[in-house]
């Protein structure tokens, strides 16, 4: 489960302690929605199962003064399409690296010259119908994702293209978007596309 999830509005996330969540904190905006800045300040984000603080989908954030350590994924991740100020954080001993800040790209989804691209490892997995979770793990990576209404993978969860075609073939699936995501079907040990 998410510790804190923020979508489509400004606000403050200040002086919280997030421990043991599958996803500690993620912030996003919907395409074309201009948001007020989200202040993420003076939080302790420790020992969560994926990234500690994850910022994506054109969010507008200020990330300052946080302690982010011992998370299984990256400590702090900010996608290139986000407006951001990231300063004075302490990140250490995170499994996927302490801090990854992609270079800022304005209007990332408006044209091919600035278009974010799907990583080669994800494209290769999809070509052979392998679940993308095998190459991304619990890290949010830019790729296409789908809801499966039959299996209740909707809202805060979804399936990759391979799982849509293999595990969820014949189900009520719908394309959601191409954005940062990891496959929730792949977290299931019985996922046929993981074998």
CORMORA-V729139 format. One record per backbone hydrogen bond with DSSP energy under -1.0 kcal/mol. NH is the residue of the N-H (numbers start at 0). CO is the residue of the C=O. E is the energy in kcal/mol with one decimal. If there is no record, write none. Layout:
nh & co & e
NH & CO & E
NH & CO & E
This chain:
nh & co & e
2 & 22 & -2.6
3 & 23 & -2.1
5 & 25 & -2.4
7 & 27 & -1.4
10 & 36 & -1.3
12 & 38 & -3.3
14 & 40 & -1.7
17 & 43 & -3.1
22 & 0 & -1.9
23 & 50 & -1.1
25 & 3 & -2.2
26 & 53 & -2.3
27 & 5 & -2.4
28 & 56 & -1.6
32 & 29 & -2.3
37 & 59 & -2.7
38 & 10 & -2.8
39 & 61 & -3.3
40 & 12 & -2.2
41 & 63 & -1.5
43 & 15 & -2.9
44 & 66 & -3.3
45 & 17 & -2.4
46 & 68 & -1.7
48 & 20 & -3.0
51 & 73 & -2.7
52 & 74 & -2.4
53 & 24 & -2.5
54 & 76 & -2.6
55 & 26 & -2.4
60 & 82 & -2.6
61 & 37 & -2.6
62 & 84 & -3.2
63 & 39 & -2.4
64 & 86 & -1.2
66 & 42 & -2.9
67 & 89 & -3.3
68 & 44 & -1.9
69 & 91 & -1.6
71 & 47 & -2.8
72 & 49 & -2.0
74 & 96 & -2.3
75 & 97 & -1.3
76 & 52 & -2.7
77 & 99 & -2.2
78 & 54 & -2.3
81 & 78 & -1.5
82 & 58 & -1.5
84 & 60 & -1.3
86 & 62 & -2.4
89 & 65 & -3.2
91 & 67 & -2.0
94 & 70 & -3.1
95 & 72 & -2.1
96 & 93 & -1.6
99 & 75 & -3.0
101 & 77 & -2.5
104 & 79 & -3.5
109 & 106 & -1.9
113 & 110 & -1.4
122 & 118 & -2.1
123 & 119 & -2.8
124 & 120 & -1.6
125 & 121 & -2.3
126 & 122 & -2.2
127 & 123 & -1.1
128 & 125 & -1.6
129 & 124 & -3.0
130 & 192 & -2.1
133 & 130 & -1.5
134 & 131 & -1.4
135 & 131 & -2.0
136 & 132 & -2.4
140 & 180 & -2.5
142 & 178 & -2.7
144 & 176 & -2.6
145 & 158 & -2.5
146 & 173 & -2.6
147 & 152 & -2.2
148 & 171 & -2.7
152 & 147 & -2.2
153 & 151 & -1.4
158 & 145 & -2.9
163 & 159 & -2.3
164 & 160 & -2.0
165 & 161 & -2.0
167 & 162 & -2.7
170 & 167 & -2.2
172 & 170 & -1.5
173 & 146 & -2.0
175 & 144 & -2.5
176 & 144 & -1.3
178 & 142 & -2.3
180 & 140 & -1.4
183 & 157 & -2.1
187 & 184 & -1.6
190 & 187 & -1.9
193 & 190 & -1.8
194 & 191 & -1.2
